[in-house]
Amino acid sequence: MVLMAIIGLLAAAAAGIWYWAATTGSAATLEWIDARFSRSRAVELVAGAAYGDHAAQRVELWQPVGGGDAGKPLIVFYHGGGWHSGAPEDYRFIARTFGELGYPVALAGYRLVPDGRYPAMLEDSAAALGAIRRLAAAHRLPADRVVLIGHSAGAYNAVMLALEPRWLAAAGVPESVVAGAIGLAGPYDFYPFTSDSGRNAFGHLPDPEVSQPINHLRADSPPLLLLTGDADTVVRPRNSRVLEAALTRLGAPVTRQEFAGMGHAGIIMQLSRPFRRDGSVLAAIERFLAQLPGASPPVQRRTGQ
């Protein structure tokens, strides 16, 4: 009984640290906690590279040890942090989580405010994808079939690349490369700006509406998955609701799912090993990935893995 009580206290303490880290933007703490847990399948860093002169313009490429599963796309992850904080190495738990499932994963950095004011974050996100494709091709990993994933500010980046073709075109990346995009707690219709993050990243624009994903709708967009928690008070679930409704009216392929009682930090926490809870967020992503054109049949995993 004493041992169980101690374990419970340690778990509660770890959860408290994780929540504090997530809500204060200390993703490095989240990464440190996740790295202490074992995985059924390890990942390895294949390559890292800079794609520009700015220190934030860098990418990492990871794959499961022994190679990824045939037919699975390359996942490209854009970190959150309100466009003012975050770094690829702070989100290596994303590489471990999806690598455990057989996916190669790239982590993309981009310039942050003040250097990363709009449109810099989108120019960099597209340029990072171009650099990732070159690295992937050099290491015989999927370079022509990628899925973009982002959390919060990173979800904005990922979804904007999927909706507005000019960013990829400017970076020399064919539209057809993007097989789908997944936004976790993303801001898609947030003007007028009510937060310092929004004002600092977009407030300089003479026409701020141009920065909003809701104003870049297209019926022929890649399939989109919009995930959010109904208890998110940082990026309100309304953002996902209105974008889904607008895209649905156009006949675009979009799916939205809300998670009861989940907040802004909770949705990214579920992609970690220690705080996966019921696995609902990861399960939703796996379903989406399995339904994409050209997807390989899902691998049956034992409950609890």
N, C-alpha and C positions, 0 to 999 in steps of 0.2 A: 504493500500500500504506500509506504514511504517513497519507494522508487517511482511508482506511478505518479505520485504527487510532484516529485522533483521534475520528472519528465514533462508533466503538464505545465509547471511553472516555466521551465525552459522554453517550451513551445510558445507559451503566451508571451514571454519576453522577446523571443525571436520575431513573433508576429508584430509586436509593438515596434520593434526596431525597423522591420520591413515597412510598416505603415508610415512611420515617421519619415523614413528615407524616401518613400514614394511621394508623399505629400510635400516634402521640402525639396524635391528635385535631386536628392542624393542617390542617383541610380547606381553609383559605384558601390554603395552599401548593399543594395539589392543583389548586385552581381556577386559580391563577396559571400553573402549568405548562400545563394544558390550553388556556388562552386563547391561548397562543403558537402553537398549531397551527391550520392553515387547515381549513375545512370546505367541502364541496361546496355547502352551502346555509346561509346565515346566518340568525340569529334576531335578533329585536328585542324590547326591553322595551316591552310595551304599557301596563302600569300597575303601580303599587305602592300599597299601602294598609295602614293600620293597622286592626285590627278590635277593638282594646281599648286600655286606658290603659297597659299594660305595654310596655316597649320591645321585647320579644321577640314581641309579638302583631302580626306583620306578614306580608304576603304579596307575592309578585311574580308577574306574569302575562307570559308570553313567547309569541311565535308566530314561525313561519318568515316571513322577509321576503317580502312578497307574499301572505301568508295561508297557513293550513294546508291540508292535503288534505281534500277533502270526505269526510265519513263517518267520519273518525278522531276518537276520543274525546279529551277533555281529560285529560292526565296530571297528577296532583297528587302531588308528591313531598314526603315528610317525612324530614328529615335525621336522621342518627344522632348519636352523641356521648354515650351513656350517660345521657341525660336531664339532663346537666349542662353540655354544651357544644354548639356548632354554631349556624349562622345561615343563612338562605335564600341570601344572596349568596355564601356559600362553596361552593354547589353549583350554580352556573350552568352548569357543564359538563353537568349533567343536561339542562338546557334546550337546550343546543347539540346534544347527542347525539340526543335525540328530535325536536327541531325539524328537524334534518337529514333525518329520516325523514318529516317532514310533520305532526308532532303539535304542537298547542299544549301548553304546559307551565306549570304553576303550582308555585311553591316556597313551602312553608308553614313559618312559624316558630311556636314555641310556648314557653310559659314553661318555664324550666329550674330545676333544683333550686338553692336551697331553695324558691323560689316555685312551682316546677312539680312538686311532689310529687303523687302520685296523689291524686285523679283529674284534677288540673289539666291534665296533658299531653293527656288524652283530651277534656276539655271544650274545650281550645284547638284541638285538631286538628279537631274537629267544627265549631267556630265559624269556624275558618280556611276550611274547605270552604264554609261558607255565604257568607263574604265573597268567596271566589274565584268562586262561581257568580254573584254579583251583578256582579262585575267582568267576567266572561266574557260575561254577557248584554248588558252595556252596550257591549261591543266586538264583538258578533256572533260570539262564539266559543262552542263547545259548553258549555252550562251544565247540561244534563239527562242527560249521558252522560259519566261520569268514571271513570277507573281510578286507584286509589290505589296508590302505590309508596312503599316506605320501606326504609331500610337500618338494620340493628341496632335501636337504640331506636326509630327511625322506622318500622321494619317492625312492631314491636309496636303502635305507634299505628295504622298503616294496617290491620293485621289485626283489631285490636280494634274499629275502626269498622265493619268488614265483618261481624264476628261478633255484636256486641252492639248491637242497634238503638237502645237508649235514648240513646246519645251523639248520634247524628244527630237523633233526635226532639227532644232538648232544644235543639238548635241550629236547629230548624225546617227541617232538610234531609230531603226524602223518601228513604226507603230505596232506591227504584227508581232514584235518580240514580247509584248506585254499580254500574257494569257489571262490575267485577272488582277484585281487590286482589292485589298482588305483594309478597311479603316477601323481602328479601335478608338472609340471615344473621340472622334475627330470633329473639328470645327469646319462647317461647310457653308454656313449662312450666319455670319457673326458681325455684320455691319448694321448699325453703328457700333463702334468698338467701345466696349465697357470695361476692358481690362488693360492694365499697363502693357501686357504682352502684345495684345492686338494693336494698341496705339503705337508702341515702339517699333513694331515690325511693318505696319501698314499705314500709320497715320500721316505719313509724308505724301501720300498719293493725292493728286488733284481729283481723281475719280476713284475713290476706294472700292466702288462696286466691281471694278475690273478684277479685284483680288479674290472675289468670292466664288467658290466652286459652284454655287447654285446658279451662277450666271454663265456657266460654261457647259451647259447640258448638251448631250448628243445621243441620238438613238443608237448609234453604232459603237458605243463605248465598249471596252472589254467588260466582262462580267464583274460586278462589284458586290462585295459583302460589307455591310455596315453593321458593326457591333457596338453596343453601348449599354451602360447600366442605367436603370431608371432612377437611381439615387445619385447620379453624377451632378454635382453642383458647380464643377469647374468648367466643363463643356457640356451644356445641357443636352439631353437626348433629343430635344427638338431639332437640332442640327441634322441628325440622321433621319428623323421622320420626314422633314420637308424635302431633303434631297431624294430620299426613296420615292416619295409621292410624285415629285417632279419628273424623275427619270421613268417611273412607271407609266406616267401619262404619255411619254414619248415612245414607250415600248422598249426601253433599254433594259438589258439584263441586270437586275439589281435585287438583292436580298437583304433584309434588315432583321436583326434580332436584338431584343432588349432582355437584360438579365435583372430579375427582381432583386432589389436591395443592394445592388452592386454600385460602387462609386467609381470615381475617375482612376484612382490608384488600383482598385481591386481588379479591373479588367486586365491590366498588364501583369499584376501579381499572379493571376491564374496561369500565366505562361511560364511560371517558374516551377521547379520540382517541389520545393517544400510547401508551397501555398497554392497548389493546383485545386484543392478542395474537391468539388464534384466533377471537375474536368469539363464543365459545360462550355467554356470559351474555346478550349482546344478542340473539343468535339465538333463545335460549329465550324471551325476553320477546316478541320479534316473533311467534313462533309462537303464543304464548298470546293476544296481542292480536288476531291474525288470526282466531282461533277463537271470539272472543266473539260473542254474538248481535248482529247489526246491523253487524258489522265490514265495512269496505270491502275489496275484493280487494287482496292485497299487491302493491306495486310492485316490479318486478324491478330489482335494482340490480347494477351491474357488480361483479365480484369485486374486493375490495381497497378498495371505497368505504367 
